Amino acid sequence: MVHLPHDAMLEESRNESCHNGKNTGFFQGGSYSYEKMFLIDELDLGKYIALQFEGVYQHAAVFINGKEIAYHAYGYTEFTVDISEEVQPGENTVSVSVDNHLEPNSRWYTGSGIYRPVYLLIKEREHIKDLKIITKSYVPAVIEVQADAPDATVEILYNGRPVTSGGLGELQIPDAKLWSAETPNLYTCLVRTEKDELRQVFGIRKIE
């Protein structure tokens, strides 16, 4: 029994003669398997049902009820697996196999396994899938909001309070508070349609 996020590499023994060396804490690396039972309500069948993995290191294969339905090699990026057609009402089992035995494979300690959170997403079939926020300028602060929902409305929040709103496209944020390491100011972009809403946290800064 483990709790996510989980670093499976820490379950191994360390050896100073390990070929990985100090960059991976003298851990060998290996192969691991995770399994979890979850419930699906019969009323949710027909909806968009997915598993979102924020990070699995690495070579992750995802199985639903014994059937492999996805593979993600890279260990640093999130990925989402559509399981809408694979689940059944009642009990379902998700299994994830992870392979990190080909060490060394990085210049620093990576850990192994499902080292970031996993979410079960259940939405209507017609939902917002893609949301992108681009900083166009910072004096004045102008962002561009893109989404695959042409009729969506956009609201920008700071500390839970609206600062500007409109449709998709360019929006100016008045008196914008820029992001920095010392003052990590963050805004929330809320995109809504009649059937769905999606939030994305973002910061504004210029890097040269």
VOROTI-753609 format. One record per atom (N, C-alpha, C): residue in three letters; x, y, z. Coordinates in steps of 0.1 Angstrom, whole numbers, plus 5000, padded with zeros to 4 digits. Layout:
ALAXYZ
...
***
This chain:
MET500849885000
MET500050005000
MET500950125000
VAL500750214990
VAL501550344989
VAL500550454987
HIS501050574990
HIS500250694987
HIS500950774977
LEU500150824967
LEU500750904956
LEU500751054961
PRO501751124956
PRO502951084948
PRO503850994956
HIS504550904948
HIS505350804954
HIS506650784946
ASP507750784953
ASP509050764947
ASP509550624949
ALA509350534939
ALA509650394941
ALA511150364943
MET511950464938
MET513450444939
MET513850434954
LEU513150514962
LEU513550514977
LEU513250384984
GLU512550294977
GLU512350154983
GLU513550064980
GLU514450104972
GLU515650024969
GLU516750044979
SER517649954978
SER518849974987
SER519850054979
ARG520750124986
ARG521750214980
ARG523050134980
ASN523950174970
ASN525250104969
ASN526150204963
GLU527250234971
GLU528150344966
GLU528950294953
SER528950164951
SER529550124938
SER528550114927
CYS527350154929
CYS526350154919
CYS526750244907
HIS526550194895
HIS526950274883
HIS526250404881
ASN525150424888
ASN524450554887
ASN525250664893
GLY525950634904
GLY526750734910
GLY525950834918
LYS526550944922
LYS525951044931
LYS524751114925
ASN524751124911
ASN523651194905
ASN522251134908
THR522251004910
THR520950944914
THR520950884928
GLY521850934936
GLY521850894950
GLY522250754952
PHE523050694942
PHE523550554943
PHE522350454943
PHE521250494938
PHE520150394936
PHE520250324923
GLN519850204922
GLN520050124910
GLN519050154899
GLY517750184903
GLY516650194894
GLY516150054891
GLY514850054886
GLY514249924884
GLY512949934877
SER512149824878
SER510749814872
SER509749804883
TYR508649864882
TYR507649874893
TYR506249864887
SER505349814895
SER503949804891
SER503049864902
TYR502049934897
TYR501049994906
TYR499649944902
GLU498749934911
GLU497449884908
GLU496449954918
LYS495249994913
LYS494250054921
LYS492850014916
MET491949984925
MET490549964921
MET489750094923
PHE488950124914
PHE488150244915
PHE486750214910
LEU485750294914
LEU484350274910
LEU483850374900
ILE483050324891
ILE482350414881
ILE480850394882
ASP480150514884
ASP478750504885
ASP478150484871
GLU477150394871
GLU476450364858
GLU475950494851
LEU475550594859
LEU475050724853
LEU476150794845
ASP477450764848
ASP478550834842
ASP479050764829
LEU478550654826
LEU478850584813
LEU478350674802
GLY479150684792
GLY478850774780
GLY479450904781
LYS479950944793
LYS480651074795
LYS482051054791
TYR482851164791
TYR484251164789
TYR484851124803
ILE485551014803
ILE486250964815
ILE487750944812
ALA488551004820
ALA490051004817
ALA490851004830
LEU492050954829
LEU493050954840
LEU494151054836
GLN494351154844
GLN495451254842
GLN496651224851
PHE497751194845
PHE498951164852
PHE499851294851
GLU500251354862
GLU501151464862
GLU502551434860
GLY502951304862
GLY504351264860
GLY504551124864
VAL505151044855
VAL505550904858
VAL506950884852
TYR507850844861
TYR509250824856
TYR509650674856
GLN509750624845
GLN509450664831
GLN508950534824
HIS508750544811
HIS508250434803
HIS506950374809
ALA505950454810
ALA504750414817
ALA503750344807
ALA503250224811
ALA502250164804
ALA500950154813
VAL499850194807
VAL498650204815
VAL497650104810
PHE497150024820
PHE496149914817
PHE494849944824
ILE493749914818
ILE492449924824
ILE491749784823
ASN491449724834
ASN490849594835
ASN491649494827
GLY492949504828
GLY493849414821
GLY494249444807
LYS493649544801
LYS493949584787
LYS494849704787
GLU495949694779
GLU496849814778
GLU496249914768
ILE496150034773
ILE495450134765
ILE496350254762
ALA497450274769
ALA498350384767
ALA499750354771
TYR500650424764
TYR502050424768
TYR502650554767
HIS503450594777
HIS504050734777
HIS505550714781
ALA506450744772
ALA507850714775
ALA508550814784
TYR508250944781
TYR508951054788
TYR508551064802
GLY509451094811
GLY509151094825
GLY508851224831
TYR508951334823
TYR508851474829
TYR507551544825
THR506751494816
THR505551554811
THR504351484816
GLU503251564818
GLU501951504821
GLU501351444809
PHE500451354811
PHE499651294800
PHE498351254805
THR497351254796
THR495951214799
THR495551094791
VAL494950994797
VAL494450874790
VAL492950874791
ASP492350864779
ASP490950854777
ASP490550714780
ILE489750684790
ILE489350554794
ILE487850534792
SER487150624785
SER485750624784
SER485150494779
GLU485850434769
GLU485350314763
GLU485750184770
GLU486650204780
GLU487250084786
GLU486550054800
VAL485950144806
VAL485450124820
VAL484050064819
GLN483650004830
GLN482349934832
GLN481749984845
PRO480449974846
PRO479850024858
PRO480249934870
GLY480549994881
GLY480949924893
GLY482549934894
GLU483149814898
GLU484549814900
GLU485349804887
ASN486449884887
ASN487349884876
ASN488749884882
THR489749834875
THR491149824880
THR492049894870
VAL492849994875
VAL493850054867
VAL495250004872
SER496049964862
SER497449914865
SER498350004857
VAL499550034863
VAL500550114856
VAL501850044859
SER502550004848
SER503849954849
SER504850054845
VAL505950064852
VAL506950164851
VAL508350104850
ASP509150144840
ASP510450084838
ASP511550194839
ASN512350194849
ASN513450294850
ASN514750214853
HIS514950094848
HIS516150024851
HIS517350054842
LEU517050124831
LEU518250164822
LEU518850294828
GLU519450284839
GLU520250394845
GLU521650384842
PRO522450494841
PRO521950624843
PRO521250684831
ASN520250764833
ASN519550824821
ASN519250974823
SER519951034833
SER519651174835
SER520951234842
ARG520951364843
ARG522151434849
ARG521851464864
TRP520651424869
TRP520351454883
TRP519451344888
TYR519051354901
TYR518251254907
TYR516751264901
THR516251154896
THR514951154890
THR513851094898
GLY514250994907
GLY513250914913
GLY512650814903
SER511750744907
SER511050644899
SER509550624903
GLY508750584893
GLY507450554896
GLY506450674894
ILE505350664900
ILE504250764899
ILE504650874909
TYR505450964905
TYR506051064915
TYR505251194915
ARG504151204908
ARG503251314909
ARG501851274910
PRO500851354913
PRO499451314915
PRO498851264902
VAL497751184905
VAL496951124894
VAL495451164897
TYR494751204886
TYR493351254888
TYR492451174879
LEU491251144884
LEU490151084876
LEU489251194872
LEU489151214858
LEU488351324853
LEU487051264847
ILE485951324851
ILE484651284845
ILE483951414840
LYS483751424827
LYS483151544822
LYS482051504811
GLU481251604807
GLU480451584796
GLU481251564783
ARG480651494773
ARG481451464761
ARG481851594754
GLU481051694754
GLU481351824748
GLU481951914759
HIS483351904761
HIS483951984771
HIS485152054765
ILE485752144773
ILE486952224769
ILE488152134771
LYS488852104760
LYS490052014761
LYS491352094762
ASP491452204754
ASP492652274753
ASP492552414757
LEU493352464766
LEU493452604770
LEU494852644770
LYS495152754763
LYS496452804762
LYS496452954765
ILE497453004773
ILE497553144777
ILE498953194773
ILE498953294765
ILE500253354760
ILE500353494764
THR501553524770
THR501853664774
THR502253744762
LYS501553844758
LYS501853924746
LYS502754044750
SER502554104761
SER503354214766
SER503154224781
TYR503954294788
TYR503854314802
TYR503654464806
VAL503954554797
VAL503654694800
VAL503054754787
PRO501754764786
PRO500754704796
PRO500754554795
ALA500154494805
ALA500054344805
ALA498954304796
VAL499254234786
VAL498254184776
VAL498554034774
ILE497453954776
ILE497553814774
ILE496653774762
GLU496953654756
GLU496053604746
GLU495553464751
VAL494253444752
VAL493653324756
VAL493053244744
GLN493553124743
GLN493053034732
GLN492452904738
ALA491352864732
ALA490652744737
ALA489852684725
ASP489552554726
ASP488852484715
ASP487352504718
ALA486852624721
ALA485452644724
ALA485152794720
PRO484852814707
PRO484752954702
PRO483853044709
ASP482752984715
ASP481753074722
ASP482053094737
ALA483253054741
ALA483553054756
ALA483753204760
THR483353224773
THR483653344780
THR484953334788
VAL485653444790
VAL486953434798
VAL486853534809
GLU487253494821
GLU487353584833
GLU488753554839
ILE489453664842
ILE490753664848
ILE490553704863
LEU491053624872
LEU490953644886
LEU492253664893
TYR492353744903
TYR493553754911
TYR493053754926
ASN493553654933
ASN493153624947
ASN491653604948
GLY491153534938
GLY489753504937
GLY488753614933
ARG489353734930
ARG488553844926
ARG488753874911
PRO487653904903
PRO487753924889
PRO488454064886
VAL489454064877
VAL490154184873
VAL489854224859
THR489454134850
THR489054164837
THR488254044831
SER487554064820
SER486753954814
SER486453984800
GLY486053894792
GLY485753904778
GLY485653774771
GLY485953774758
GLY485953644751
GLY487353594748
LEU487453494740
LEU488753444736
LEU489453544728
GLY490853544729
GLY491653644722
GLY492453724732
GLU492753844728
GLU493553934737
GLU492754004748
LEU493354004760
LEU492754074771
LEU493854154778
GLN493554274782
GLN494554354790
GLN494254344805
ILE495254324813
ILE495054314827
ILE495554444833
PRO494654524839
PRO495054654845
PRO495954644857
ASP496954724859
ASP497854724870
ASP498354584874
ALA498754514864
ALA499154374866
ALA500354364875
LYS500254264884
LYS501354224893
LYS502154114886
LEU503454144883
LEU504254054876
LEU504753944885
TRP505053834879
TRP505653714886
TRP507153734888
SER507653704899
SER509053684901
SER509353584912
ALA510553544914
ALA510853444924
ALA510553504938
GLU510753634939
GLU510553704952
GLU509053734955
THR508353764944
THR506953794945
THR506153714935
PRO505953584938
PRO505353494928
PRO503853514926
ASN503453634920
ASN502053664918
ASN501453574907
LEU500353524910
LEU499653434900
LEU498253474898
TYR497753464885
TYR496353484882
TYR495753354878
THR494353354878
THR493653244873
THR492753274861
CYS492953204851
CYS492053224839
CYS490953114839
LEU489753174839
LEU488553084840
LEU487753094827
VAL487752984820
VAL487052974807
VAL485752894808
ARG484652954804
ARG483352894806
ARG482552874793
THR481852764792
THR480852744782
THR479552704789
GLU478452684782
GLU477252644788
GLU477352504795
LYS478252424791
LYS478352284796
LYS479652254804
ASP480552344804
ASP481852314810
ASP482552444815
GLU483552424823
GLU484452534827
GLU485852474830
LEU486852554827
LEU488252514829
LEU489052624834
ARG489852594845
ARG490752694851
ARG492152664848
GLN492952774847
GLN494452764845
GLN495052874852
VAL496052834861
VAL496852934868
VAL498052984860
PHE498353114860
PHE499453154852
PHE500053284858
GLY501253314854
GLY501953434859
GLY502453514847
ILE502753644849
ILE503153734838
ILE504553784841
ARG505453764832
ARG506853814833
ARG507553814820
LYS508653894819
LYS509453894807
LYS510753834810
ILE511253754802
ILE512553694804
ILE513453724791
GLU514653774794
GLU515553804783
GLU516953744786
***
